């Protein structure tokens, strides 16, 4: 009886350990966004320029840096909080009585400056990559074809975009290789870019917009997304460029905006990603480990009772 109880305890603990390790091995990884992960829209706001929100829905928080202002012209919805890094000088303008949200407005919020610093580090931390060109015909890209780089402690697959001409009818299919590593499209050419078409995932390991980065390291260019209401996935990051979105459904984030106005207008809906299902929250890890520990404790207590008898 004693041997059987001991074997049971060992088997339970071994099963628990193997389950934890298996979960970790198959967990998807998201981009190292730092504090920017708090926001669906993060605007540089340099020079007192405006973030315009008109006739669209933002699901997630909005952060505005510098002395930037928000023109919430509506009708629309901000389903989250609105944080300004600057003190209150009347920079929030809600001009439509039909607007919904934000849930709260905070001024002098230090998280905004931290988030802007984090995205600058992320954008500049990407180098090189496997060359790829986007055309009107659409593309199928295998995640494993990207160059493996470590950016801010996270392994990513990087592609260097040499040309971009995708239109509203084109489809980009990103085939996951099961690793769950984020995919980065780094735009190295010095030109305006009109993002278009739709983005879909296939294969395994890619489940969240926080696993794809559209990274622009240019300055003073115009980066736009309009695709006739199709679904676009990923984080659009352009710290030093002007950004505009219209008539699109972005499952991801838009971060940057430089010293120009940022426009999210005409049915441009932004939906901040949730954590991929393969990534347990810290509390979940703790609960899982505590549960296995409890099972082991029960088995050991039973073994002691049997030994005493």
C-alpha positions in Angstrom: 0.0 0.0 0.0 2.8 2.4 0.9 4.6 1.7 -2.5 1.3 2.3 -4.4 0.7 5.7 -2.6 4.3 6.8 -3.3 4.0 5.8 -6.9 0.7 7.7 -7.2 2.2 10.9 -5.7 5.2 10.7 -8.0 3.0 10.1 -11.1 0.7 13.1 -10.2 3.7 15.4 -9.7 5.4 14.2 -12.9 2.1 14.8 -14.8 1.8 18.3 -13.4 5.4 19.2 -14.3 5.0 17.8 -17.8 1.8 19.7 -18.3 3.4 23.0 -17.3 6.4 22.4 -19.5 4.2 21.4 -22.5 2.1 24.5 -22.0 5.2 26.7 -21.9 6.6 25.0 -25.0 3.5 25.7 -27.1 2.8 29.2 -25.8 2.6 31.9 -28.4 4.7 35.0 -27.9 3.6 38.5 -28.5 5.6 41.6 -29.5 7.6 43.3 -26.7 5.4 46.4 -26.6 6.1 47.3 -23.0 3.8 49.9 -21.7 2.3 50.4 -25.2 0.4 47.2 -24.7 -2.0 49.3 -22.6 -3.2 51.2 -25.7 -5.1 50.5 -28.8 -4.1 53.9 -30.1 -1.0 55.7 -29.0 -0.3 59.1 -30.5 3.0 61.1 -30.2 1.1 64.4 -30.0 4.3 66.4 -30.7 3.7 70.1 -31.3 0.1 70.3 -30.1 -1.2 68.4 -33.2 -4.5 66.6 -33.2 -5.8 63.0 -33.0 -9.0 63.1 -35.0 -11.6 60.4 -34.2 -14.7 60.5 -36.5 -17.4 57.9 -37.3 -15.5 54.9 -35.9 -15.1 52.6 -32.9 -11.9 52.2 -30.9 -12.0 49.2 -28.6 -9.2 49.8 -26.1 -7.4 52.6 -24.4 -6.1 55.8 -26.1 -2.9 57.6 -25.1 -1.8 61.0 -26.3 1.7 62.3 -25.7 3.3 65.8 -25.8 0.8 68.6 -26.0 -1.4 66.7 -28.4 -5.2 67.2 -28.5 -8.1 64.9 -29.3 -10.9 66.0 -31.6 -13.6 63.5 -30.9 -16.0 64.6 -33.7 -18.1 61.5 -33.9 -20.4 59.9 -34.1 -18.2 57.2 -32.6 -17.1 55.3 -29.6 -14.0 55.0 -27.5 -14.5 51.9 -25.4 -11.6 52.5 -23.0 -9.8 55.2 -21.1 -8.2 58.3 -22.6 -4.8 59.2 -21.1 -2.9 62.5 -21.8 0.7 62.9 -20.7 0.3 66.6 -20.3 -1.7 68.5 -17.7 -5.3 69.5 -18.4 -5.3 72.5 -20.8 -8.6 71.7 -22.4 -7.1 69.5 -25.1 -10.0 67.0 -25.1 -12.8 68.1 -27.5 -15.9 66.0 -27.6 -18.1 67.7 -30.2 -20.8 65.2 -30.8 -23.6 64.4 -28.3 -24.0 60.9 -29.8 -20.4 59.9 -29.0 -19.9 57.0 -26.6 -17.0 57.1 -24.1 -14.2 57.4 -23.2 -14.8 55.6 -19.9 -12.6 58.2 -18.2 -10.1 60.9 -19.1 -6.8 61.2 -17.2 -4.2 64.0 -17.4 -0.6 64.0 -16.4 -0.5 60.2 -17.0 3.1 59.0 -16.9 2.3 55.7 -18.6 2.0 57.6 -21.9 5.6 58.8 -22.0 6.8 55.4 -20.9 4.8 53.7 -23.7 6.1 56.2 -26.3 9.7 55.4 -25.2 9.0 51.7 -25.4 7.7 51.9 -29.0 10.7 53.9 -30.1 13.0 51.2 -28.7 11.0 48.5 -30.4 10.9 50.2 -33.8 14.7 51.0 -33.9 15.6 47.6 -32.6 14.6 45.8 -35.8 17.3 45.3 -38.5 17.7 43.4 -41.7 15.3 40.7 -42.6 14.4 38.5 -45.6 13.4 40.6 -48.6 9.7 40.6 -49.6 7.6 42.7 -51.9 3.8 43.1 -51.7 1.8 43.3 -54.9 -1.8 43.5 -56.0 -1.9 39.7 -56.5 -1.5 39.0 -52.8 1.1 36.9 -51.1 1.5 33.8 -49.0 4.4 34.2 -46.6 5.8 31.4 -44.4 6.7 32.6 -41.0 9.8 30.4 -41.0 11.2 32.2 -44.0 11.9 35.4 -42.0 15.3 36.1 -40.5 15.3 35.1 -36.8 16.2 38.1 -34.6 16.0 38.9 -30.9 14.4 42.2 -30.3 14.1 43.4 -26.7 14.5 39.9 -25.5 11.9 38.3 -27.8 12.7 36.1 -30.8 10.9 37.4 -33.9 10.9 36.6 -37.6 11.8 39.7 -39.7 11.0 40.5 -43.3 12.5 43.5 -45.1 9.8 45.1 -47.3 11.3 46.3 -50.5 8.1 47.4 -52.3 4.4 47.7 -51.4 1.5 48.0 -53.8 -1.3 45.8 -52.3 -4.8 47.0 -53.1 -8.1 46.4 -51.4 -8.7 43.0 -53.2 -5.3 41.5 -52.3 -5.0 39.0 -49.4 -1.8 38.4 -47.4 -1.8 35.0 -45.8 0.8 34.5 -43.1 1.5 30.8 -42.4 2.5 30.1 -38.9 5.2 27.5 -38.3 4.0 26.5 -34.8 6.6 28.5 -32.9 4.3 31.4 -32.0 7.1 33.9 -32.7 6.0 37.3 -33.8 6.4 38.3 -37.4 7.8 41.7 -38.3 7.5 43.5 -41.6 10.1 46.3 -41.6 9.8 49.0 -44.2 13.2 50.1 -45.2 12.4 52.2 -48.3 11.9 55.9 -47.9 8.5 56.4 -49.3 4.8 57.0 -48.4 2.9 53.7 -48.0 -0.8 53.0 -48.4 -1.5 49.7 -46.6 -4.4 47.8 -48.1 -6.0 44.4 -48.6 -6.7 41.9 -45.8 -4.5 39.9 -43.6 -5.3 36.3 -42.5 -3.4 33.7 -40.5 -3.1 30.0 -41.3 -0.9 27.2 -40.1 -0.4 27.2 -36.3 1.0 29.6 -33.6 -0.3 32.9 -35.0 -3.6 33.9 -33.3 -3.3 37.6 -32.3 -2.7 41.0 -33.9 0.0 41.5 -31.3 2.1 38.9 -33.2 2.5 40.9 -36.4 4.4 44.3 -36.6 4.2 46.7 -39.5 7.3 48.7 -38.6 8.2 52.1 -40.3 11.5 53.6 -39.5 11.1 56.5 -41.9 10.5 60.2 -41.0 7.9 62.6 -42.3 6.2 60.1 -44.6 2.5 59.4 -44.9 1.4 55.9 -43.7 -2.2 55.1 -44.4 -4.5 52.1 -44.1 -7.7 51.9 -46.1 -9.1 48.7 -47.4 -12.8 49.0 -48.0 -13.7 47.7 -44.6 -11.7 44.5 -44.9 -9.9 42.9 -41.9 -6.3 43.9 -41.4 -4.2 42.4 -38.6 -1.1 43.6 -36.7 0.4 46.6 -34.9 1.1 49.6 -37.1 4.2 51.3 -35.7 5.4 54.6 -37.2 6.9 56.8 -34.5 8.0 59.6 -36.8 5.5 59.4 -39.7 2.0 60.8 -40.2 -0.7 58.1 -39.8 -4.2 57.9 -41.1 -6.8 55.2 -41.1 -10.2 55.1 -42.9 -12.8 52.5 -43.8 -11.0 49.6 -42.3 -11.2 47.0 -39.4 -7.8 46.8 -37.7 -7.4 44.0 -35.3 -4.2 45.3 -33.7 -2.9 48.7 -32.6 -1.8 52.0 -34.2 1.2 53.6 -32.5 3.2 56.7 -33.4 2.2 59.6 -35.5 5.2 61.9 -35.2 4.6 65.6 -35.3 1.6 65.5 -37.7 -2.1 65.0 -37.1 -3.3 61.4 -36.7 -6.6 60.7 -38.4 -8.8 57.7 -37.5 -11.9 58.5 -39.6 -14.7 57.3 -41.9 -15.4 53.9 -40.4 -11.9 53.0 -39.3 -12.4 50.6 -36.4 -9.5 49.6 -34.1 -9.8 46.5 -31.9 -7.0 46.0 -29.4 -5.9 42.3 -29.3 -6.4 40.1 -26.3 -3.7 37.7 -25.1 -3.3 34.7 -27.4 -4.9 31.6 -25.9 -1.5 29.9 -25.6 -0.2 32.5 -23.2 -1.3 31.9 -19.6 -1.5 34.9 -17.4 0.8 35.0 -14.4 -2.1 34.3 -12.0 -3.0 31.3 -14.1 0.6 29.9 -13.8 0.5 30.4 -10.0 -2.9 28.7 -9.7 -1.8 25.8 -11.9 1.4 25.3 -9.8 -0.4 25.7 -6.5 -2.9 23.1 -7.6 -0.2 20.6 -8.5 1.5 21.3 -5.2 -1.8 20.7 -3.3 -2.3 17.4 -5.1 1.2 16.3 -4.1 0.6 17.4 -0.5 -2.6 15.3 -0.3 -0.8 12.3 -1.7 2.1 12.7 0.8 -0.4 13.0 3.8 -2.2 9.9 2.7 1.1 8.1 2.5 2.0 9.1 6.1 -1.3 7.9 7.4 -0.9 4.6 5.8 2.7 4.3 7.2 1.5 5.1 10.7 -1.3 2.5 10.5 
